[in-house]
């Protein structure tokens, strides 16, 4: 529609530049409220470009038509003058001098014989100043030589005229852009005799196009190259100067803590911070030949062409980090942020600097390289922020594998690929099996066997942990009910892991109770295990859910105690019944304590930090908690833990994880059947 409006302006004879300017002003007023938004800016740029294109194309076509008409009139007049001693000299002179286009007549050597007033005005000269001079004096040095083959073809008689956009020097040294049409005039015997040039000044149109192109390729907030321009430069760098792949490096940078600036000081302050950081990065790195671009939000990227390797990229990233760390004055206060940077050098190399083998595919182009850089930047964030991470193809391949697994998990749940194995919980005083822990497993459709350390974090990230947790809880309760029905101890405790996300749902308790009712498993025989970190972050609804479950008789256990903050305050604040010591307290670093021997001679058996362990067990007992030790691998460890006061043990020495059917046999066989 905007392009048609531009065409209608010319059709209505509104060809004065002021008409186009007024039309653009109207568009700008229409889009004024949306220019701050990237989508609105693109719509405004598209509309202005379409209006200018329609206006310029129609004006060009009209000008060409006028050119051809004028040229025909000029040629007829000149031929008539040659044949009849310029019988129409007066008529020709009026057309020539009053034309709105610049017109010149030159001989085939390029020497100007005549030039009208419009042409001298375009080039900034006075009347008669161009006559006798060569057209080659006015050619701009940055002009492309594309016209010369066309002129040669015209002089050879293969074409009658040529059209092109071309720049010239004005008398004051400025550059002027023109739309040029050159036609060949032959003598009656067919020999080339004159070159007639018709010139239209299109400088303002070129400037408008240049401004629009700059707006389309640069970020409006910071003035840096935007994503589109960066990718264009990256693809050009990847192609190399002669079309062969070239070494390229990328530093992908994301500000740490930028959201806090927006949330506390406002988005205007955040914009000021982004502008300052962007200008500092550009001032620091662009003089070295590096391109600094804004990818969006608080993300920036640095392109290092002809990269010499990871060492060079690390040096560039160090300079960028130093720039970002410098305080920025915002609203009368100093704001300090840091950055996480991922660096990737092409060809890909492992962290030791060796080129990757055939097991890691080379990138197909700029998109793959940027994906690797983006991934590496998030490694830096996960590893603690304010640091540099180097692309590791093996780690990237593992991330891709995990991403694919996450995508397969919903279907795997529907297909029943998740199942449980059960490990006995054994009393250390008499060896009786007092409970079992349900351990999740995933056997994929292609036969791969995955442990919970792989897929449980993925389930938590994707939100699948809620339906998966309920599915596994129902499996466990169903199996436990069948054991008791076939002769197992009715007091058997079933311990099942639960994630904090499950307890944050408003219907968490209702869903757990529904499972217990469907399976017939009593709440008093169910023990829910939460990790120490989940319990530490339990506030609001999760705490209410734990308290409600505890009132129903469900036991609450802290799993892997000692691997997190080990803050003992929440042992009193939360309804905790069982403390499960992390396996690292049990497996230790070596053999028995001095003066003691391991009668089983089964390798590393030392109970790590027995003094601390004894104090933890004593404190737990003081609070009325049952203590369970994980990873009991030898008889010596079991005896030492019993001596320290530990109540229950769990580990391969006491019983390995096994399917539900095998565990049923163990429970029927009694204490000695491990």
C-alpha positions as CSV (number, residue, x, y, z in Angstrom):
1,X,0.0,0.0,0.0
2,X,2.8,2.5,0.9
3,X,4.5,1.7,-2.4
4,X,1.3,2.5,-4.3
5,X,1.1,5.8,-2.4
6,X,4.6,6.7,-3.6
7,X,3.6,5.9,-7.2
8,X,0.5,8.0,-6.9
9,X,2.5,11.0,-5.7
10,X,4.4,11.0,-9.0
11,X,1.3,10.2,-11.0
12,X,-0.3,13.3,-9.4
13,X,2.8,15.3,-10.5
14,X,3.9,15.8,-6.9
15,X,7.5,15.4,-7.9
16,X,9.0,18.2,-5.8
17,X,11.2,16.6,-3.0
18,X,9.2,18.5,-0.4
19,X,6.2,16.3,-1.3
20,X,8.1,13.1,-0.5
21,X,9.4,14.7,2.7
22,X,5.9,15.6,3.8
23,X,4.7,12.1,3.1
24,X,7.5,10.6,5.1
25,X,6.7,13.0,8.0
26,X,3.1,11.8,7.9
27,X,4.2,8.2,8.2
28,X,6.6,9.1,11.0
29,X,3.8,10.8,12.9
30,X,1.6,7.7,12.4
31,X,4.3,5.3,13.7
32,X,5.6,7.7,16.4
33,X,4.2,5.6,19.2
34,X,5.7,2.3,18.0
35,X,9.2,3.2,17.0
36,X,10.6,2.3,20.5
37,X,9.4,-1.2,19.9
38,X,11.6,-3.3,17.6
39,X,8.5,-4.7,15.7
40,X,7.1,-1.1,15.4
41,X,10.5,0.1,14.1
42,X,10.6,-2.6,11.5
43,X,7.0,-1.7,10.4
44,X,8.0,2.0,10.2
45,X,11.2,1.2,8.3
46,X,9.3,-1.1,5.9
47,X,6.6,1.6,5.2
48,X,9.1,4.4,4.6
49,X,11.2,2.1,2.3
50,X,8.1,1.0,0.4
51,X,6.9,4.6,0.0
52,X,10.4,5.7,-1.2
53,X,10.6,2.7,-3.5
54,X,7.3,3.4,-5.1
55,X,8.0,7.1,-5.5
56,X,11.6,6.5,-6.8
57,X,10.6,3.7,-9.2
58,X,7.7,5.7,-10.7
59,X,9.7,8.9,-10.9
60,X,12.5,6.9,-12.6
61,X,10.1,5.3,-15.1
62,X,8.6,8.7,-15.8
63,X,12.0,10.3,-16.1
64,X,13.2,7.6,-18.4
65,X,10.1,8.1,-20.6
66,X,10.9,11.8,-20.6
67,X,14.5,11.1,-21.3
68,X,13.6,8.9,-24.3
69,X,11.2,11.5,-25.6
70,X,13.7,14.3,-25.1
71,X,16.5,12.1,-26.6
72,X,14.3,11.4,-29.6
73,X,13.5,15.1,-30.0
74,X,17.1,16.0,-29.6
75,X,18.3,13.3,-32.1
76,X,15.6,14.4,-34.6
77,X,16.6,18.0,-34.1
78,X,20.3,17.3,-34.5
79,X,19.7,15.1,-37.6
80,X,17.5,17.7,-39.1
81,X,20.1,20.3,-38.5
82,X,22.7,18.1,-40.1
83,X,20.5,17.4,-43.1
84,X,19.0,20.8,-43.5
85,X,21.6,23.2,-42.1
86,X,19.9,23.1,-38.6
87,X,16.6,24.2,-40.0
88,X,15.1,23.7,-36.5
89,X,18.0,25.2,-34.6
90,X,15.8,27.5,-32.5
91,X,13.4,24.6,-31.6
92,X,16.3,22.3,-30.6
93,X,17.9,25.0,-28.5
94,X,14.8,25.5,-26.5
95,X,14.4,21.8,-25.7
96,X,18.0,21.4,-24.8
97,X,18.3,24.4,-22.5
98,X,14.9,24.1,-20.8
99,X,15.1,20.4,-20.0
100,X,14.7,19.4,-16.4
101,X,17.4,16.7,-16.9
102,X,21.1,17.5,-17.3
103,X,22.1,16.9,-21.0
104,X,25.5,16.8,-22.5
105,X,26.8,16.0,-26.0
106,X,30.4,14.6,-26.2
107,X,32.5,13.2,-29.0
108,X,33.5,9.6,-28.9
109,X,36.7,10.5,-27.0
110,X,34.7,11.9,-24.1
111,X,35.3,15.6,-24.8
112,X,32.2,17.7,-23.9
113,X,30.9,19.7,-26.9
114,X,27.7,21.0,-25.3
115,X,26.1,21.0,-21.8
116,X,22.8,22.5,-20.7
117,X,22.1,24.7,-17.7
118,X,20.6,21.8,-15.6
119,X,23.8,19.7,-15.9
120,X,26.1,22.6,-14.9
121,X,23.8,23.2,-11.9
122,X,24.0,19.5,-10.9
123,X,27.8,19.5,-11.1
124,X,28.1,23.0,-9.5
125,X,29.7,24.8,-12.4
126,X,28.8,28.0,-14.3
127,X,27.5,28.2,-17.8
128,X,30.1,27.1,-20.4
129,X,32.5,25.7,-17.8
130,X,32.0,22.1,-18.9
131,X,32.5,22.6,-22.6
132,X,35.9,21.3,-23.8
133,X,36.6,19.3,-20.7
134,X,36.7,15.5,-20.6
135,X,33.9,13.6,-18.9
136,X,36.5,11.5,-17.1
137,X,37.6,14.5,-15.0
138,X,34.4,14.2,-13.0
139,X,34.4,10.5,-12.3
140,X,34.5,9.8,-8.5
141,X,37.4,7.5,-7.5
142,X,35.1,5.2,-5.5
143,X,32.9,4.7,-8.5
144,X,32.6,1.2,-9.8
145,X,34.1,0.5,-13.3
146,X,31.0,-1.3,-14.4
147,X,30.1,1.3,-17.0
148,X,33.2,0.9,-19.2
149,X,32.4,-2.5,-20.7
150,X,28.9,-1.2,-21.5
151,X,30.3,2.0,-23.1
152,X,32.6,-0.2,-25.2
153,X,29.7,-2.4,-26.3
154,X,27.8,0.8,-27.3
155,X,30.7,2.2,-29.3
156,X,31.0,-1.2,-31.0
157,X,27.4,-0.9,-32.1
158,X,26.1,-3.9,-30.0
159,X,23.9,-1.7,-27.8
160,X,22.2,1.7,-28.5
161,X,22.2,3.1,-24.9
162,X,23.1,2.3,-21.3
163,X,21.6,3.2,-18.0
164,X,23.2,3.1,-14.5
165,X,23.6,5.0,-11.2
166,X,26.9,6.8,-11.1
167,X,28.7,9.3,-8.8
168,X,30.6,12.4,-9.9
169,X,32.6,15.2,-8.3
170,X,31.0,18.5,-7.9
171,X,33.0,21.7,-8.4
172,X,33.1,22.1,-4.5
173,X,34.5,18.6,-4.2
174,X,31.3,17.0,-2.8
175,X,30.0,13.8,-4.3
176,X,26.8,13.8,-6.3
177,X,24.9,10.6,-7.3
178,X,23.1,10.6,-10.6
179,X,21.0,8.3,-12.7
180,X,22.7,8.4,-16.1
181,X,21.5,7.4,-19.5
182,X,24.0,7.5,-22.4
183,X,22.9,7.1,-26.0
184,X,25.0,6.7,-29.1
185,X,24.3,9.0,-32.1
186,X,25.6,7.8,-35.5
187,X,26.5,9.6,-38.6
188,X,24.4,8.9,-41.8
189,X,27.0,6.3,-42.8
190,X,26.5,4.5,-39.4
191,X,29.8,5.5,-37.7
192,X,29.6,6.4,-34.0
193,X,29.7,10.2,-33.8
194,X,28.3,11.6,-30.6
195,X,27.5,10.4,-27.0
196,X,24.4,12.0,-25.6
197,X,24.2,11.8,-21.8
198,X,21.1,12.6,-19.8
199,X,21.6,13.0,-16.0
200,X,19.2,13.1,-13.1
201,X,20.3,14.0,-9.6
202,X,19.4,11.2,-7.2
203,X,21.7,12.2,-4.3
204,X,18.8,12.7,-1.8
205,X,17.3,9.4,-2.7
206,X,20.7,7.7,-2.1
207,X,21.0,9.4,1.2
208,X,17.6,8.3,2.3
209,X,18.3,4.8,1.3
210,X,21.6,4.9,3.2
211,X,19.8,6.2,6.4
212,X,17.2,3.5,6.1
213,X,19.8,0.8,5.5
214,X,21.7,2.1,8.6
215,X,18.6,1.9,10.7
216,X,17.8,-1.6,9.5
217,X,21.3,-2.8,10.3
218,X,22.0,-1.0,13.7
219,X,20.5,-1.3,17.1
220,X,18.5,1.9,17.8
221,X,19.4,2.0,21.5
222,X,23.2,1.5,21.4
223,X,24.0,2.3,17.8
224,X,26.0,-0.9,17.5
225,X,25.5,-3.4,14.6
226,X,22.4,-5.4,15.2
227,X,21.9,-9.2,14.8
228,X,21.2,-9.0,11.0
229,X,24.4,-7.0,10.3
230,X,26.5,-9.2,12.6
231,X,25.4,-12.4,10.9
232,X,26.2,-10.8,7.5
233,X,29.7,-10.0,8.6
234,X,30.1,-13.4,10.3
235,X,29.1,-15.2,7.1
236,X,31.4,-13.0,5.1
237,X,34.3,-13.8,7.5
238,X,33.5,-17.5,7.4
239,X,33.7,-17.5,3.6
240,X,37.2,-16.0,3.7
241,X,38.7,-13.5,1.2
242,X,38.9,-16.0,-1.6
243,X,35.9,-18.1,-0.8
244,X,37.8,-20.6,1.3
245,X,36.9,-21.2,5.0
246,X,38.8,-18.8,7.3
247,X,39.5,-19.0,11.1
248,X,36.9,-17.1,13.0
249,X,36.3,-16.5,16.7
250,X,33.3,-15.3,18.6
251,X,32.8,-14.0,22.2
252,X,29.2,-14.2,23.3
253,X,28.6,-11.9,26.3
254,X,25.6,-11.7,28.6
255,X,25.4,-9.2,31.5
256,X,25.1,-10.7,35.0
257,X,22.5,-9.0,37.3
258,X,21.0,-6.7,34.6
259,X,17.5,-7.7,35.5
260,X,18.1,-6.4,39.0
261,X,19.0,-3.0,37.6
262,X,15.7,-2.9,35.6
263,X,13.7,-4.1,38.6
264,X,15.2,-1.7,41.1
265,X,16.1,1.4,39.2
266,X,13.8,1.1,36.2
267,X,14.1,0.4,32.5
268,X,15.4,3.8,31.7
269,X,18.3,3.2,34.0
270,X,18.8,-0.2,32.4
271,X,18.8,1.4,28.9
272,X,21.4,3.9,30.1
273,X,23.6,1.1,31.5
274,X,23.3,-0.8,28.2
275,X,24.3,2.3,26.2
276,X,27.3,3.0,28.4
277,X,28.5,-0.6,28.3
278,X,28.0,-0.9,24.5
279,X,30.0,2.3,23.8
280,X,32.8,1.2,26.1
281,X,33.0,-2.2,24.5
282,X,33.0,-0.7,21.0
283,X,35.7,1.9,22.0
284,X,37.8,-0.9,23.5
285,X,37.6,-3.6,20.8
286,X,36.7,-1.9,17.5
287,X,40.1,-0.2,17.1
288,X,41.6,-3.7,17.0
289,X,39.4,-4.6,14.1
290,X,36.8,-6.6,16.0
291,X,33.0,-6.1,15.4
292,X,30.9,-5.5,18.6
293,X,27.2,-6.1,18.1
294,X,24.1,-6.2,20.3
295,X,22.2,-9.4,19.9
296,X,19.2,-8.2,21.9
297,X,18.4,-7.6,25.6
298,X,21.6,-7.6,27.6
299,X,23.5,-9.8,25.2
300,X,26.5,-8.7,23.1
301,X,28.8,-10.5,20.7
302,X,32.3,-9.8,19.5
303,X,33.5,-11.1,16.1
304,X,37.2,-11.8,15.8
305,X,38.2,-12.3,12.2
306,X,41.4,-14.2,11.2
307,X,41.3,-15.6,14.7
308,X,44.6,-17.2,15.9
309,X,42.9,-19.4,18.5
310,X,41.5,-19.7,22.0
311,X,44.3,-17.6,23.5
312,X,43.5,-14.6,21.4
313,X,39.8,-15.0,22.1
314,X,40.5,-15.3,25.9
315,X,42.5,-12.1,25.8
316,X,39.6,-10.3,24.0
317,X,37.1,-11.7,26.5
318,X,39.3,-10.6,29.4
319,X,39.3,-7.0,28.0
320,X,35.6,-7.2,27.6
321,X,35.1,-8.4,31.2
322,X,37.3,-5.6,32.5
323,X,35.2,-3.0,30.6
324,X,31.9,-4.4,31.9
325,X,33.2,-4.4,35.5
326,X,33.9,-0.7,35.5
327,X,31.2,1.2,37.5
328,X,28.6,3.0,35.5
329,X,27.1,6.2,36.9
330,X,23.3,5.8,36.7
331,X,20.9,8.3,38.4
332,X,23.6,9.6,40.8
333,X,24.9,6.2,41.9
334,X,27.5,3.8,40.8
335,X,26.1,0.6,39.3
336,X,28.5,-2.4,39.0
337,X,27.6,-5.5,36.9
338,X,29.7,-8.3,35.5
339,X,29.3,-10.6,32.5
340,X,29.4,-14.2,31.5
341,X,31.3,-14.9,28.3
342,X,31.3,-17.9,26.1
343,X,34.1,-18.1,23.5
344,X,34.2,-20.3,20.4
345,X,37.0,-20.6,17.8
346,X,36.5,-22.1,14.4
347,X,37.7,-24.8,13.6
348,X,36.3,-26.2,16.9
349,X,39.0,-27.3,19.4
350,X,38.8,-29.1,22.6
351,X,39.8,-27.3,25.9
352,X,43.4,-28.7,25.5
353,X,43.7,-26.9,22.1
354,X,43.6,-30.0,19.9
355,X,41.4,-29.9,16.8
356,X,38.3,-32.0,17.2
357,X,38.1,-35.4,15.7
358,X,35.5,-36.9,13.3
359,X,33.1,-37.4,16.2
360,X,32.3,-33.7,16.3
361,X,30.7,-32.2,13.2
362,X,32.0,-28.9,11.8
363,X,29.4,-26.1,11.8
364,X,27.3,-25.7,8.7
365,X,27.6,-21.9,9.0
366,X,27.1,-18.9,11.1
367,X,24.0,-20.2,12.8
368,X,25.8,-23.3,14.2
369,X,28.7,-21.3,15.4
370,X,26.5,-18.8,17.2
371,X,24.5,-21.7,18.8
372,X,27.8,-23.1,20.1
373,X,28.8,-19.6,21.5
374,X,25.4,-19.1,23.1
375,X,25.6,-22.5,24.7
376,X,29.1,-21.8,26.0
377,X,27.9,-18.5,27.5
378,X,25.3,-20.3,29.5
379,X,28.0,-22.7,30.8
380,X,29.8,-19.6,32.2
381,X,26.6,-18.5,33.9
382,X,25.9,-22.0,35.4
383,X,29.6,-22.2,36.5
384,X,29.2,-19.1,38.7
385,X,29.0,-16.0,36.4
386,X,31.6,-13.3,35.9
387,X,33.8,-15.7,34.0
388,X,34.8,-17.0,30.7
389,X,33.9,-20.5,29.4
390,X,35.6,-22.1,26.4
391,X,33.6,-24.2,24.0
392,X,34.0,-27.9,24.6
393,X,32.6,-30.1,21.8
394,X,32.2,-33.1,24.1
395,X,30.3,-31.1,26.7
396,X,28.2,-29.6,23.9
397,X,27.4,-33.0,22.5
398,X,26.3,-34.1,26.0
399,X,24.1,-31.0,26.3
400,X,22.5,-31.8,22.9
401,X,22.0,-35.4,24.1
402,X,20.3,-34.2,27.3
403,X,18.1,-31.8,25.3
404,X,17.0,-34.7,23.1
405,X,16.3,-36.8,26.1
406,X,14.2,-34.1,27.6
407,X,12.1,-34.0,24.4
408,X,11.6,-37.8,24.6
409,X,10.6,-37.9,28.2
410,X,6.8,-37.1,27.9
411,X,6.4,-39.9,25.3
412,X,8.5,-42.2,27.4
413,X,6.2,-41.6,30.4
414,X,3.2,-42.4,28.3
415,X,4.9,-45.6,27.0
416,X,5.7,-46.8,30.5
417,X,9.5,-46.7,30.1
418,X,10.1,-45.4,33.6
419,X,10.2,-48.1,36.3
420,X,11.5,-48.7,39.8
421,X,14.1,-50.8,41.6
422,X,14.1,-51.1,45.3
423,X,17.0,-51.1,47.8
424,X,16.6,-52.5,51.4
425,X,16.9,-50.2,54.4
426,X,18.5,-52.4,57.1
427,X,18.6,-52.0,60.9
428,X,22.2,-52.0,61.9
429,X,21.5,-53.7,65.3
430,X,19.9,-56.9,64.1
431,X,20.1,-56.8,60.3
432,X,16.3,-56.8,59.8
433,X,14.9,-55.1,56.6
434,X,12.8,-52.3,58.1
435,X,12.1,-50.6,54.8
436,X,12.9,-50.1,51.1
437,X,13.8,-47.1,49.0
438,X,12.2,-46.8,45.5
439,X,14.9,-45.8,43.0
440,X,13.8,-44.5,39.6
441,X,15.2,-46.0,36.4
442,X,14.6,-45.2,32.7
443,X,15.0,-47.9,30.1
444,X,14.6,-46.1,26.8
445,X,13.0,-47.5,23.7
446,X,16.5,-48.1,22.1
447,X,17.6,-50.0,25.2
448,X,19.7,-47.3,26.9
449,X,19.5,-47.6,30.7
450,X,19.6,-44.2,32.5
451,X,19.8,-43.4,36.2
452,X,18.0,-40.7,38.1
453,X,21.0,-38.5,38.1
454,X,20.5,-38.0,34.4
455,X,16.8,-37.7,33.9
456,X,15.5,-36.3,37.2
457,X,17.2,-32.9,36.6
458,X,15.7,-32.9,33.1
459,X,12.2,-33.6,34.5
460,X,12.6,-30.7,37.0
461,X,13.7,-28.3,34.2
462,X,10.8,-29.3,32.0
463,X,8.1,-29.6,34.7
464,X,7.6,-33.3,33.9
465,X,8.7,-34.1,37.5
466,X,5.1,-33.6,38.8
467,X,3.4,-36.3,36.6
468,X,6.5,-38.5,36.7
469,X,6.8,-38.3,40.5
470,X,3.1,-39.3,40.9
471,X,3.6,-42.1,38.4
472,X,6.6,-43.5,40.3
473,X,4.8,-43.1,43.7
474,X,1.9,-45.1,42.5
475,X,4.3,-47.8,41.2
476,X,6.1,-48.0,44.5
477,X,2.9,-48.1,46.6
478,X,1.4,-50.8,44.4
479,X,4.5,-52.9,44.7
480,X,4.7,-52.4,48.5
481,X,1.0,-53.4,48.9
482,X,1.6,-56.6,47.0
483,X,4.6,-57.5,49.3
484,X,2.6,-57.1,52.4
485,X,-0.3,-59.0,50.9
486,X,2.1,-61.9,50.2
487,X,3.6,-62.1,53.7
488,X,6.0,-59.2,54.1
489,X,6.1,-57.3,57.4
490,X,3.1,-54.9,57.6
491,X,5.3,-52.3,59.3
492,X,7.6,-52.1,56.3
493,X,8.5,-48.5,55.4
494,X,8.4,-47.4,51.8
495,X,10.7,-44.5,51.1
496,X,10.1,-42.5,47.9
497,X,11.9,-39.4,46.6
498,X,9.8,-36.3,46.0
499,X,10.9,-33.0,44.4
500,X,10.2,-29.6,45.8
501,X,8.3,-28.7,42.6
502,X,5.7,-31.4,43.4
503,X,5.0,-29.8,46.8
504,X,4.6,-26.3,45.4
505,X,1.4,-27.3,43.6
506,X,-1.8,-26.4,45.5
507,X,-3.1,-29.9,45.1
508,X,0.1,-31.7,46.1
509,X,-1.3,-33.3,49.3
510,X,-4.6,-34.3,47.6
511,X,-2.7,-36.1,44.8
512,X,-0.5,-38.0,47.2
513,X,-3.5,-39.0,49.3
514,X,-5.3,-40.2,46.1
515,X,-2.4,-42.5,45.3
516,X,-2.5,-43.9,48.8
517,X,-6.2,-44.5,48.6
518,X,-6.0,-46.2,45.1
519,X,-3.2,-48.5,46.1
520,X,-4.2,-49.2,49.7
521,X,-0.9,-48.2,51.1
522,X,-1.1,-46.6,54.6
523,X,0.2,-43.1,55.1
524,X,2.0,-44.2,58.2
525,X,4.2,-46.6,56.2
526,X,5.1,-44.0,53.5
527,X,8.3,-42.0,53.9
528,X,9.0,-39.0,51.5
529,X,12.6,-38.0,50.9
530,X,13.5,-34.5,50.0
531,X,17.0,-33.3,49.3
532,X,18.6,-30.8,51.7
533,X,18.5,-28.0,49.1
534,X,14.7,-28.5,48.5
535,X,14.1,-28.4,52.2
536,X,16.2,-25.3,52.6
537,X,14.2,-23.5,50.0
538,X,10.8,-24.8,51.4
539,X,8.7,-21.8,52.3
540,X,5.0,-21.0,51.9
541,X,3.0,-23.8,50.2
542,X,5.7,-26.5,50.4
543,X,6.0,-26.1,54.2
544,X,2.2,-26.3,54.5
545,X,2.2,-29.5,52.4
546,X,4.9,-31.1,54.5
547,X,3.1,-30.2,57.7
548,X,-0.2,-31.6,56.4
549,X,1.4,-34.8,55.2
550,X,3.1,-35.2,58.6
551,X,-0.3,-34.8,60.3
552,X,-1.6,-37.6,58.1
553,X,1.2,-39.9,59.4
554,X,3.6,-39.6,56.4
555,X,7.3,-39.6,57.5
556,X,9.6,-36.8,56.1
557,X,13.2,-37.6,55.5
558,X,16.2,-35.3,54.6
559,X,18.1,-37.0,51.8
560,X,21.9,-36.6,51.3
561,X,22.3,-34.5,54.4
562,X,25.7,-32.9,54.5
563,X,26.0,-32.1,50.8
564,X,24.3,-28.7,51.0
565,X,24.3,-26.0,53.6
566,X,23.9,-28.4,56.5
567,X,21.9,-25.7,58.3
568,X,20.5,-27.5,61.4
569,X,17.9,-24.8,62.1
570,X,15.4,-26.3,59.7
571,X,15.6,-29.7,61.5
572,X,13.6,-28.0,64.3
573,X,11.5,-25.8,62.1
574,X,10.2,-28.4,59.6
575,X,8.4,-31.7,60.4
576,X,11.4,-33.9,59.8
577,X,11.4,-37.5,61.0
578,X,14.5,-39.1,59.4
579,X,18.0,-37.8,58.6
580,X,19.8,-39.6,55.8
581,X,23.6,-39.0,55.9
582,X,25.2,-38.4,52.5
583,X,27.3,-41.3,51.2
584,X,30.5,-39.2,51.3
585,X,30.4,-39.4,55.1
586,X,30.6,-43.2,54.9
587,X,32.8,-44.0,51.9
588,X,35.6,-41.8,53.1
589,X,39.1,-41.6,51.7
590,X,40.9,-44.8,52.7
591,X,41.2,-47.8,55.0
592,X,40.4,-48.4,58.7
593,X,41.4,-45.9,61.3
594,X,44.9,-46.4,62.8
595,X,45.1,-49.5,65.0
596,X,42.1,-51.1,63.4
597,X,41.8,-53.7,60.7
598,X,39.2,-54.4,58.1
599,X,38.5,-58.1,58.5
600,X,36.6,-58.2,55.2
601,X,39.6,-56.6,53.4
602,X,37.2,-55.0,50.9
603,X,39.1,-51.8,49.8
604,X,38.3,-48.2,50.9
605,X,36.3,-48.5,54.1
606,X,37.2,-45.5,56.3
607,X,34.2,-43.6,57.8
608,X,35.0,-40.0,57.0
609,X,35.3,-37.5,59.9
610,X,34.0,-39.9,62.6
611,X,34.0,-37.1,65.2
612,X,31.7,-34.9,63.1
613,X,29.6,-37.9,62.1
614,X,29.1,-38.9,65.8
615,X,28.1,-35.4,66.7
616,X,25.6,-35.2,63.9
617,X,24.1,-38.6,64.9
618,X,23.9,-37.5,68.5
619,X,22.2,-34.2,67.6
620,X,19.7,-36.0,65.3
621,X,18.8,-38.4,68.2
622,X,18.4,-35.5,70.6
623,X,15.8,-34.0,68.1
624,X,14.0,-37.4,68.0
625,X,15.2,-38.2,64.4
626,X,16.0,-41.6,63.0
627,X,19.5,-41.7,61.3
628,X,20.1,-43.6,58.1
629,X,23.5,-43.9,56.5
630,X,23.8,-44.3,52.7
631,X,26.5,-46.0,50.7
632,X,27.4,-48.7,53.2
633,X,29.7,-50.9,51.1
634,X,31.6,-53.1,53.7
635,X,30.9,-54.9,56.9
636,X,33.5,-52.8,58.7
637,X,31.6,-49.6,57.7
638,X,28.3,-51.1,59.0
639,X,29.9,-52.0,62.3
640,X,31.6,-48.6,62.8
641,X,28.3,-46.8,61.9
642,X,26.5,-48.9,64.5
643,X,29.1,-48.1,67.1
644,X,28.6,-44.4,66.3
645,X,24.9,-44.8,67.0
646,X,23.5,-44.9,63.5
647,X,20.1,-46.6,63.3
648,X,19.7,-47.8,59.7
649,X,22.1,-48.5,56.8
650,X,21.6,-48.6,53.1
651,X,24.1,-49.8,50.5
652,X,25.4,-52.6,48.4
653,X,26.8,-54.5,51.5
654,X,23.3,-54.5,53.0
655,X,21.4,-55.1,49.8
656,X,21.6,-54.0,46.2
657,X,18.8,-52.4,44.2
658,X,16.6,-55.0,42.6
659,X,13.2,-55.3,40.8
660,X,10.1,-55.6,42.8
661,X,9.7,-59.4,42.3
662,X,13.2,-60.1,43.5
663,X,12.7,-57.9,46.6
664,X,9.5,-59.7,47.4
665,X,11.6,-62.9,47.7
666,X,14.1,-61.2,50.0
667,X,11.4,-59.9,52.3
668,X,9.9,-63.4,52.6
669,X,13.3,-64.9,53.2
670,X,14.1,-62.8,56.3
671,X,17.2,-60.9,57.6
672,X,19.8,-63.3,56.4
673,X,18.9,-63.3,52.8
674,X,20.7,-60.2,51.5
